[in-house]
C-alpha cells in the first residue's frame, strides 16, 4: 500500500515541520522589528539599537524602548540637514 495515496496522513509531519519554521521566521522578524525599522529609516544609532534589541529585547521593556528609539531616532538625512543648516556647506575639498 502506498503511504502517500489519497486519504493518507503520512505527509502531515512534513507540513507541520514547515509551519514550525515559518512561525519561527515570523517570531524572529517580530523580535527584530525595531532593528528593521531603524535600518529602513537609516537611523544614526542603528548598530546600538541592534545590540540593545539583541540583548534586552526579550524583556519587552527593552523591545519597546528599541521600537521607540528606532521610530523617533535621528536619521542620517536629518543629521546632514541639521549640520548643513548650522555650519553651511562642506568645504570644496570634501566633495
C-alpha positions in Angstrom: 0.0 0.0 0.0 1.3 3.4 -1.0 1.6 5.7 2.1 1.1 8.8 0.0 -2.2 7.7 -1.5 -5.3 9.9 -1.2 -6.6 10.0 2.3 -3.3 9.1 3.9 -1.9 11.4 6.6 1.7 10.3 6.2 2.7 13.7 4.8 1.3 15.8 7.7 4.6 15.8 9.6 6.3 17.5 6.6 3.6 20.2 6.6 3.8 20.8 10.3 7.6 21.0 10.1 7.3 23.7 7.6 4.7 25.5 9.7 7.1 25.5 12.6 9.9 27.0 10.5 7.5 29.7 9.2 6.3 30.5 12.7 10.0 30.7 13.9 10.9 33.1 11.0 7.9 35.3 11.8 8.8 35.4 15.5 12.4 36.3 14.7 11.2 39.0 12.4 8.9 40.5 15.0 11.7 40.3 17.6 14.0 42.3 15.4 11.3 44.7 14.2 12.9 47.7 15.9 16.2 46.9 14.2 14.4 46.5 10.8 12.7 49.9 11.3 16.0 51.6 12.3 17.6 50.1 9.2 14.8 51.2 6.9 14.8 54.7 8.3 18.6 54.9 8.3 18.8 55.9 11.9 22.3 57.1 13.0 22.4 54.8 16.0 21.2 51.7 14.2 24.0 49.5 15.5 23.3 50.4 19.1 19.6 49.7 18.5 20.5 46.2 17.2 22.7 45.5 20.2 20.1 46.6 22.7 17.4 44.8 20.9 19.5 41.6 20.8 20.5 41.7 24.4 17.4 43.2 26.1 14.6 42.8 23.6 13.3 39.8 25.5 12.4 41.9 28.5 9.6 43.7 26.5 10.7 47.0 28.1 13.9 46.8 26.1 11.9 45.9 23.0 9.5 48.8 23.4 12.4 51.1 24.1 14.2 50.0 21.0 11.0 50.4 19.0 10.6 54.0 20.2 14.3 54.7 19.6 14.0 53.3 16.1 10.9 55.3 15.3 12.0 58.6 16.9 15.8 58.4 16.4 17.6 60.9 14.3 18.1 59.8 10.7 21.3 60.4 8.7 19.5 62.7 6.3 18.2 64.8 9.2 21.6 64.9 10.8 23.1 66.1 7.5 20.4 68.8 7.1 20.9 70.0 10.7 24.7 70.1 10.2 24.3 72.0 6.9 21.9 74.5 8.5 24.2 75.1 11.4 27.6 75.2 9.6 26.9 75.8 6.0 28.0 73.6 3.1 31.1 71.4 3.4 34.4 72.7 2.0 35.1 72.0 -1.7 37.9 69.6 -1.0 35.4 67.3 0.9 33.1 66.9 -2.1 
